[in-house]
């Protein structure tokens, strides 16, 4: 049994919860998904998801509820995290916005909403390292990853710009993988040997 936590202070919680359950089933695992709104839940989770939403609100509530240090400890222990869109902004080293108190668990800097406004949203087929076929990525007011640390792997690009990265146990995406029926990104981020061993 995999215990998965979705940071639920704000953002696309239910969509990610369903995606995690489907990804686990596709990997031959069973997942229990916990919606995290307060401290004390993260330490019991094998994997974590930081969803999209509004990055300033997410970062403020993480601090307010005492969840920030728990997420940082989760990453330090080598447990997987998937951070999507605003979740990536919050997870980054620098969001270039003093209103966002980042977790500094992904060694990248990001520009918020760099791909445009909501009306500029689009879907694109992405070649993602580790996936055999293109992934149908949905970009909604997506952040731009504009600086990548030396130990960070770029796993997908769009028009020459990084849109998905891996930094140790953390996978961060500029797009919303939960808004498609394709759960391969969740599988890639979460259900590797590390997770299986942790749950045994």
C-alpha positions as CSV (number, residue, x, y, z in Angstrom):
1,X,0.0,0.0,0.0
2,X,1.3,3.4,-1.0
3,X,0.4,6.4,1.1
4,X,0.2,9.5,-1.1
5,X,-0.3,13.0,0.1
6,X,-1.7,15.9,-2.0
7,X,-1.1,19.3,-0.5
8,X,-4.7,20.5,-0.3
9,X,-4.4,24.0,1.0
10,X,-5.4,25.3,-2.5
11,X,-5.4,24.0,-6.1
12,X,-6.3,21.0,-8.2
13,X,-6.6,18.5,-5.4
14,X,-9.3,16.0,-6.6
15,X,-7.8,15.8,-10.1
16,X,-4.4,14.8,-8.8
17,X,-5.9,12.4,-6.2
18,X,-7.7,10.5,-9.0
19,X,-4.5,10.5,-11.2
20,X,-2.4,9.1,-8.4
21,X,-5.0,6.3,-7.8
22,X,-5.0,5.5,-11.5
23,X,-1.2,5.6,-11.8
24,X,-0.8,3.3,-8.8
25,X,-3.3,0.8,-10.3
26,X,-1.5,0.9,-13.7
27,X,1.8,0.1,-11.8
28,X,0.2,-2.8,-9.9
29,X,0.0,-0.9,-6.6
30,X,-2.8,0.4,-4.4
31,X,-2.7,3.9,-3.2
32,X,-4.4,5.7,-0.3
33,X,-4.5,9.4,-1.0
34,X,-4.5,11.9,1.9
35,X,-5.5,15.5,1.4
36,X,-3.0,17.6,3.5
37,X,-4.3,20.8,5.0
38,X,-2.4,20.8,8.3
39,X,0.9,19.6,9.9
40,X,1.4,16.0,11.0
41,X,0.3,14.2,7.8
42,X,3.3,14.5,5.5
43,X,5.6,12.3,7.7
44,X,3.3,9.4,7.1
45,X,3.3,9.8,3.3
46,X,5.5,7.8,0.8
47,X,5.0,10.3,-2.0
48,X,3.8,13.9,-2.1
49,X,2.2,16.1,-4.7
50,X,2.3,19.9,-4.8
51,X,-0.6,20.9,-7.2
52,X,-1.3,24.0,-9.3
53,X,-3.3,26.9,-8.0
54,X,-2.1,30.3,-6.8
55,X,1.6,30.2,-5.7
56,X,1.5,33.1,-3.3
57,X,-1.5,31.6,-1.5
58,X,0.0,28.1,-1.4
59,X,3.3,29.3,0.0
60,X,1.6,31.4,2.7
61,X,-0.7,28.6,3.8
62,X,2.2,26.1,3.9
63,X,4.0,28.4,6.3
64,X,0.9,29.2,8.3
65,X,0.0,25.5,8.8
66,X,3.5,24.4,9.6
67,X,3.8,22.1,6.6
68,X,6.8,23.7,4.9
69,X,9.5,22.0,7.0
70,X,7.7,18.7,6.7
71,X,7.9,18.8,2.9
72,X,11.6,19.8,3.1
73,X,12.2,16.8,5.4
74,X,10.3,14.5,3.0
75,X,12.6,15.6,0.2
76,X,15.7,15.3,2.3
77,X,14.7,11.7,3.1
78,X,14.7,11.0,-0.7
79,X,10.9,10.5,-0.9
80,X,9.3,11.4,-4.3
81,X,7.5,14.6,-4.9
82,X,5.6,15.8,-8.1
83,X,5.3,19.6,-8.2
84,X,3.1,21.0,-11.0
85,X,2.7,24.5,-12.3
86,X,2.2,26.7,-9.1
87,X,3.5,23.8,-7.1
88,X,6.8,24.0,-9.1
89,X,6.9,27.7,-8.3
90,X,6.6,27.0,-4.6
91,X,9.1,24.2,-4.8
92,X,11.8,26.2,-6.7
93,X,14.9,27.8,-5.4
94,X,13.7,31.3,-6.5
95,X,10.3,32.4,-7.8
96,X,11.5,35.9,-8.5
97,X,8.6,37.2,-6.4
98,X,9.0,38.2,-2.8
99,X,5.4,37.2,-2.1
100,X,6.3,33.6,-2.6
101,X,8.3,32.0,0.2
102,X,9.7,29.0,-1.7
103,X,10.6,25.5,-0.4
104,X,14.0,25.5,-2.2
105,X,13.7,21.8,-3.0
106,X,14.2,22.2,-6.8
107,X,17.3,24.0,-7.9
108,X,15.6,26.2,-10.5
109,X,14.4,29.7,-10.9
110,X,11.0,30.4,-12.4
111,X,9.1,33.3,-13.9
112,X,5.4,33.1,-12.9
113,X,2.9,33.1,-15.7
114,X,5.6,33.5,-18.3
115,X,3.7,31.6,-20.9
116,X,0.9,34.2,-20.7
117,X,-2.6,34.7,-19.3
118,X,-5.4,32.1,-19.0
119,X,-6.5,32.9,-22.5
120,X,-3.0,31.9,-23.8
121,X,-3.4,28.4,-22.4
122,X,-2.6,25.6,-24.8
123,X,-1.9,21.8,-25.1
124,X,1.3,20.5,-26.6
125,X,2.7,17.0,-27.3
126,X,5.9,16.7,-25.3
127,X,8.8,14.3,-25.6
128,X,9.6,13.4,-22.0
129,X,12.6,11.4,-21.0
130,X,11.5,8.0,-19.7
131,X,8.3,8.0,-21.8
132,X,8.0,6.2,-25.1
133,X,5.4,8.4,-26.7
134,X,4.7,12.2,-26.4
135,X,2.8,13.4,-23.4
136,X,-0.3,15.7,-23.9
137,X,0.8,18.6,-21.7
138,X,-1.8,21.2,-20.8
139,X,-0.2,24.7,-20.1
140,X,-2.4,27.1,-18.1
141,X,-0.7,30.4,-17.1
142,X,2.4,28.3,-16.9
143,X,5.7,29.3,-15.2
144,X,8.9,29.4,-17.2
145,X,11.9,27.6,-15.9
146,X,14.7,30.0,-16.8
147,X,17.7,28.8,-14.8
148,X,18.5,25.2,-14.0
149,X,21.1,24.1,-11.4
150,X,24.0,21.8,-12.3
151,X,22.5,18.7,-10.7
152,X,19.0,19.2,-12.2
153,X,18.0,17.0,-15.2
154,X,15.8,18.6,-17.8
155,X,13.3,15.9,-18.8
156,X,11.2,17.8,-21.2
157,X,11.4,21.0,-23.3
158,X,8.9,23.1,-25.3
159,X,10.3,25.3,-28.0
160,X,13.8,25.0,-26.5
161,X,12.7,25.9,-23.0
162,X,12.7,23.5,-20.0
163,X,9.1,22.6,-18.9
164,X,9.8,19.5,-16.8
165,X,12.8,18.8,-14.5
166,X,14.0,16.3,-12.0
167,X,16.1,17.3,-9.0
168,X,16.8,14.2,-6.9
169,X,13.4,12.8,-5.8
170,X,11.5,15.8,-7.0
171,X,9.9,16.1,-10.5
172,X,8.6,19.6,-11.4
173,X,6.5,20.5,-14.4
174,X,5.3,23.8,-15.8
175,X,2.2,22.1,-17.1
176,X,-0.8,20.2,-15.6
177,X,-0.5,16.4,-16.1
178,X,-3.6,15.8,-14.0
179,X,-5.9,17.5,-16.6
180,X,-5.5,14.6,-19.1
181,X,-6.4,10.9,-18.9
182,X,-2.6,10.1,-19.3
183,X,-1.1,9.1,-15.9
184,X,2.4,8.4,-17.2
185,X,3.9,11.5,-15.6
186,X,2.5,10.5,-12.2
187,X,3.9,7.0,-12.7
188,X,7.2,8.4,-13.7
189,X,7.4,10.6,-10.7
190,X,6.1,8.3,-8.0
191,X,6.0,4.6,-8.7
192,X,9.6,3.6,-9.1
193,X,11.6,1.1,-7.1
194,X,12.2,3.6,-4.4
195,X,8.5,3.9,-3.6
196,X,7.9,0.1,-3.8
197,X,10.7,-0.5,-1.3
198,X,9.5,2.3,1.0
199,X,6.0,0.7,1.2
200,X,7.2,-2.9,1.8
